[in-house]
Amino acid sequence: MESAAAAGVEGGVPGPPARPRVLIVGAGLAGLGAAQRLLFLLPHSRRSCFDLRLLEASGRVGGRIRSGKLTGDQVVEMGAHWIHGPSSGNPVFRLAAEYGLLDGEALSEANQRVEAGGHPAGPSVCYSSRGQRLPAGLVDAVGLLFSSLLEEARQFVRADRVPVPSVGQYLKEAIAQRLRDGPEEEEEEEEEEEAKRLKLALLSMYFKLECCVSGTHSMDLVALGPFGEYAMLPGLDCTFPNGYGGLTDRISASLPKGTILFDKPVRTIRWGRACLEETTGRSFPVQVECEDGEMLLADHVIVTVPLGFLKAHQETFFSPLLPTRKMAAIKHLGFGTNNKIFVEFEQPFWEPDCEMIEVVWVDESPLAEPAADLQASWFQKIPGFIVLQPPERYGYILCGFIAGKEAEFLETLSDTEVLMALTQLFRTATGNPQLDPPKKILRSTWHSEPYTKGSYSYVAVGSSGDDIDALAQPLPEEPRDSKPLQVLFAGEATHRTFYSTTHGALLSGWREADRLIHLYDLPESPHAVL
Ligand code: 6YU
């Protein structure tokens, strides 16, 4: 193992200790977290132990944390929305609390103790495509059934074998079985059929909601065995009153000026070959080639680019290619699209305390093939809309979620086309053909973002948590004769139990920073928030 002092001896000539040079690719939460941990290792020292820079392809920090403005001062989240499980075990919650970014309710002990199972709860209204409100009792009962089936699906994490490969297949078989086991009295047959159809339509809506949660086109793509590995923390999901972006802005502001190089996309990471730097006489095992042609040398590179980017560019992003096991992990893990559509109304058509508006298409069933004509039916994939609360802060804004191919198709449409389709949807759902159209629209296009190419990762059929661990393994795999930890991997998709979340991203950045800290035998220090 190399020590920090040894790193300062170049070519046998002792000089001032040369600090290990670290490049971090990507200034999302994983990259920023790693930088902060490495730079503030010695909180009272002005000189950091590492010579560190962050290379960010875009002109801003935050990556998939992106707060935007629809109109006026209201902040809306184009990417991450909630702190999932805001309680002491969640590092994003702790950091946000330390920075004073959360409101009193989110910080309260009571909020932290709620076991909500990962989903925000609150008063909601559910409309059917026949323009009627569905009875809350029925909606809740079907919701409970769906949650209990999901919970069953999570239990296979402890099983040796799975009955079917995907969560979707498991849920559908369980639903079909329940239908077969249902009451059979003939005189109630017709009524039963109608009730059954409505329940299936409601279940279909819950499937779509779950696609948004998992960031996938279909639950048929989500692997059953590892589904229960995703870990949920206690606490009722909370938001940042002034925007999630406050968190990454604060971390970024704590870093020394000039640490982050913006508009600096990396083209290729060349590893495993020593390269001499003439100006210093130092030899570096990694060369990072940027899109602008600049070549930067480093002892260590922490790669935090999204899995979607790796899927699209892994053939050219690394030279030599990644080991086969890692390439397979990148190929097999899932990375889907979840988009948001914000619409602002002059007047609300919902009750003041309503937090969620769901829409159920009465002819749908999770047991039937989904509609194939995206142009005609993409908007039916939207399971519902969150009402941004409170109205004193936001006015009347709804945030629709949509996942999968329909979310990607949405990115090809103009704002006017989307507004027209949504106006029709709201009129159909409320049964009010005169309902005024929304006055403004703002939406995300995560699939088209060249440095993201989707929203977040999931464990797809054909992959497992072992693939996540393989992705997280640093290179070279067996550093017998070469320098260790040349390329390290962080980012949400590298966290086995918290993938797809901001806390998974932050923890992965800290994990890789700690790898380097241990390599140089540096003292463990509590991470300093400045
Ligand atoms: C959460 C939430 N949330 C909604 C939507 C999205 C996401 N997430 P980054 O991408 O941030 O940074 C990488 C940087 O690298 C970036 O800046 C690039 O520009 C740069 N880069 C790329 N290529 C480069 C190159 N070549 N050169 C240089 N730089 C380059 N998470 O906790 N709460 O409410 C949501 C949501 C629409 C898109 C979310 C949520 C996910 C997080 O946003 C995401 O994980 C982190 O921000 C990623 O940080 P990072 O640093 O890794 O990458 C059972 C089971 C189910 C599992 N799922 C459970 C549900 C959890 C998901 N949550 C729900 C969704 C919402 C609403």
Boltz pocket constraint, residues with backbone or C-beta under 6 A from the ligand:
constraints:
  - pocket:
      binder: B
      contacts: [[A, 25], [A, 26], [A, 27], [A, 28], [A, 29], [A, 30], [A, 31], [A, 55], [A, 56], [A, 57], [A, 58], [A, 60], [A, 61], [A, 62], [A, 63], [A, 64], [A, 65], [A, 78], [A, 79], [A, 80], [A, 81], [A, 82], [A, 83], [A, 84], [A, 212], [A, 213], [A, 214], [A, 215], [A, 227], [A, 228], [A, 230], [A, 264], [A, 265], [A, 266], [A, 267], [A, 304], [A, 305], [A, 306], [A, 309], [A, 338], [A, 339], [A, 340], [A, 444], [A, 446], [A, 450], [A, 451], [A, 452], [A, 454], [A, 455], [A, 456], [A, 457], [A, 458], [A, 490], [A, 491], [A, 492], [A, 493], [A, 499], [A, 500], [A, 501], [A, 502], [A, 503], [A, 505]]
      max_distance: 6.0
